[in-house]
Amino acid sequence: MSLLAATGIVGGYGAADEILKGAALAVADGELVAIIGPNGAGKSTLLKAIAGLLRLKAGQILLDGADVTGLSARSRARTGIAFVPQEANIFPTMSVRENLEMGGFLASKAAVAAGIAAQFERFPMLAEKRRAAARTLSGGQRQTLAMAMALMVAPRLLLLDEPSAGLSPKAADLLFETIVAVHQAGTAIAMVEQNAREALAIADRGVVLVDGRVAHVGPARAMADDPDIGRLFLGGN
């Protein structure tokens, strides 16, 4: 049984809007899935639907076999789904430590303290800058902080929306290393990423979304080596 099983997802941002036209996504426990596809395919919208930020017209979302389709975003967070949006994912005027406290808003005071200690151990850079305002961090450091905030509640499934967007190649490489480390520690991840080749390089499995529907699913390495997928989505010839 998959940890996440989202099927027949139909929805968008308005009553007559159907960006997703029967999309599906499955993520096994501890798996890293990269979602790729052209602009406008509905990749980020699919993550928002799973996180509970989008009202569905049709479809079902199961987490570990339990139906969470009708739950609010807050309730889904309590079940173990954490979403890191592409933008506005930190509190710029708050310190790094205060951001982590905000990330643990669903947890008890003791759990928040333990969570902060765990994230500082996992991300030494954040520990060094614990008192610095988040706005002073570099782009890659901000994305790391955003992930650490999501990890404060020890999610079973981490949803990452375009984590490398706007980062320099070096910062993006460091961020992908961080994502790999989080994955190797046992957290399941579904990641929408503009750098499709890099995403497939670290993922277990790939999903190609086109026009709101799944066009292809397969092992990430095989997809990266597929000439048709390379030509269409990876910048290959």
N, C-alpha and C positions, 0 to 999 in steps of 0.2 A: 504493500500500500504506500502511495506517495504521501509525503508530509503535506504538500499542497496539491490539490486537484481542482483547478478552475476550468470549467467547461461551458461552452455555448454562451460566452460573454458578449452581450449586446448592450451598447450604451454610448453616451457622449456627454456633452456639456449643456445640452438644451433638449427641449421636448422633442424636437424633430431631428436632432443630431445623432447620427449613428456612426461614430468613428470606429468602434469595435463592432464587427459583424459576424459574431460567432467565434471569437478568439478563444484559445485554450492555453493553459500552461500547467505543467506538472513539475514539481520539484521534490526530489527524494530527500530524506533526512541526511544532512551533511553534504548535499550536492551543491555545486556552483553552476548555475545555468546562465548563459549569455543570450540576451535577446537582441537580435540585430534586424536591420531592414531599412528601407528608404525613409526619408523624411516624410512625415504625415501618415506613416503606416499604423500608428496607434500604439507604439511601444510604451511610451510614458503613460499614456492613458490606461493601458492594461495594468501597470503597476498601481496607479491610483485607484483603479477599480478593486484590485485585490486588497489594498490598504483601507478601503471603505470610504474613500474621498469622492466617489462617483456613484450616483444612483443608477442601478442597472435596469434595463428594460427586460432583459432575460438572462438566464444563466445561473450557475451554481458555483459556490466557492466552498470547498471543504478543507479544513485544516486537521490533519491527523484523523480523518474520517468524520469529524464533527462539522455540521453545516453552520458556517458563519456568514452566509449571504446577507441575512437581515440585520447583522450587528453593525453598530456605529463604528467609526474609526477608533474611538477611544476603547470600545469594548474589544475590538479586534486586537488592539495593542495589548490588552490584558491577556489575550489568548496566546500571544507570542509572536505577533507580526509587527515588525518595525520598518518604517519607511523613511528613507533619506532623500528628500527632494533635491533637484538640481540647484535651485536657488533658494535664498531666504531660509537656509537650514541651520543657522546659528544666530545667537543674540550678540550683535557686534559690540554693544557698549558694556556688556557684562564680561567678567573675567572668565578665563578658561574653566576654573573650578566652578564658578556660578553656572556656566553653561552645562556642565556635567550634572550639577544639582537639578537643573531644569529637565535634563534628559531622564532623570530618575523620579519624575513627579508622581508616577504611579506606585512607587515603592515606599517602604517604611523608612524612617530616619536611619535606622541601623543598616538597612540594605543599601541606602544611598551612600553612606560612609564606606561600606565595603565595596560598593561598585566604583566609587571614585578611586579608592586605593588600587583596585584591580585594573582600571583604565590607565592610571599613572604607571603601573608596572608594565602594562602592555605597550604603552606609548610614552617612552621616557621624554620625548620632546614636549609633550603636554605637561608632564610633571615639572619640567624646567620653566615652563611659561605659565604655571598655574595662576599666578596673580596678574598676568598681562591681560589687557582687554582683547577680546577675540578679534576686533577689527585690526589689530596690529599684526596678526598672523599672515603668513603668505597664503596664496591660494591653495596649495597642497596641504598646508597645515590646517587651514579651515575645513577642508574636506575630511581630514583625519579627525578633527574635533567633532564634526557632524556625525561621523561613524561611531565615534566613542560615545556620543550622547545617545545614539540609538542602542548601543550595546549595554547601556546602563541597566536596562531591564532584562538582560540576558535573553534576547529574543530567540525563538526557534527558527524564524525565517527573517532574513534581512533583505529588504528591497532597496536597491541602489539605482537612482535615476541619473544617468549621465555623469558619473562621479568625476571623470577627467575633463569635463567641459571647461574650456578657458585656461587650462593649465599648460605650462611649457612641457616639452617632451620629457625633460628630466624630472619635473615634478610629477608628471603622469606616471612615469616608470616607478617612482617611489610609492605612489599611491597604489598602483597595481600590486606591488610587493606587500603593502599593508593589507589589501583585500585577500591576497593569497594566505597571509598569516592568519587572518580571521577565519577564513574557510578551513584551513588546516587544523584550527583549534576546535572545529566541529560545528560551526554555525552554517546552516543552509543559506544560500544567497541566490537571489534572482537579480540580475544586473542588466539594465539597458545601457548600452554604451556606443558612442559615436565612433570610437576607435575599434571597429569590428575585429580587425586582425589581432590586435592586442587582447581584446576580450576573449576571443576564441583560444588564444594561446594559454590562458590561465583557467579556462572553464572546463568542466567535465562534459557538458553537453551544450549544444547550440540550438536556438529556435529562431527561424526566420519568419518575421511578420510582414505581410504585404497587404495593404488595403484592408486592415482590420481583421485579417484572417491569418492563420498559420499556414505558411507555404512549404515549410520544410523543418524537420526535426532530426537531429542525429548527433553522434559523438563529435565533440568540438574539433578534435584534430582532423577527423575525416572531412568535416565541413571546411576547415581552413585549407585543406589540400584539394578540394573539389574545384575544378576549373570553372564550372558554370557559376558557382557561388562566388568564386574569386572575381570573375569578370563583372558580375552584377553588383556585389556588395563590398568587396575588399580592394577594389582599385586594380585588379589584375587585368591581364590582356586576354 
